[in-house]
């Protein structure tokens, strides 16, 4: 769970991916510190600013890990859309 951006994302939440290809994702896990890094499947070197990292299930990309700043709540995604 984290609230770095003024909202909370936790395991089991549906979130909106704000980068291409976009879409609704299911949060499978939230990694809050680099101590969790060995569990990540992708071979990336995450910076401290990237955490928390989300492991999500995306309908097209499958299971991926991404910095949480690429995601927002479903409510925020559709509330602020023009």
Residue pairs with C-beta under 8 A, 6 or more apart in sequence:
1 8
1 9
1 10
1 11
1 30
2 8
2 9
2 10
2 30
2 32
2 52
2 68
4 52
4 68
5 68
5 69
5 72
7 72
7 73
7 76
9 15
9 27
9 30
9 52
9 54
9 68
9 71
9 73
10 27
10 30
11 27
11 28
11 29
11 30
12 26
12 27
13 26
13 27
13 73
14 24
14 25
14 26
14 27
14 74
15 24
15 25
15 26
15 27
15 54
15 56
15 71
15 72
15 73
15 74
16 22
16 23
16 24
16 25
16 71
16 72
16 73
16 74
16 76
16 77
16 78
17 23
17 24
17 25
17 56
17 58
17 66
17 70
17 71
18 70
18 71
18 72
18 77
19 66
19 70
21 58
21 60
21 61
23 58
23 59
23 60
24 59
24 74
25 56
25 57
25 58
25 59
25 71
26 56
26 57
27 54
27 55
27 56
28 55
28 56
28 57
28 63
29 39
29 54
29 55
30 52
30 53
30 54
30 55
30 68
31 37
31 39
31 40
31 51
31 52
31 53
31 54
31 55
31 65
32 51
32 52
33 51
34 46
34 48
34 51
36 53
37 46
40 46
40 53
40 55
40 65
41 55
41 63
41 65
42 64
42 65
44 65
46 53
46 67
50 67
50 69
51 67
51 68
52 67
52 68
53 65
53 66
53 67
53 68
54 65
54 66
54 67
54 68
54 71
55 63
55 64
55 65
56 63
56 64
56 65
56 66
56 71
57 63
58 64
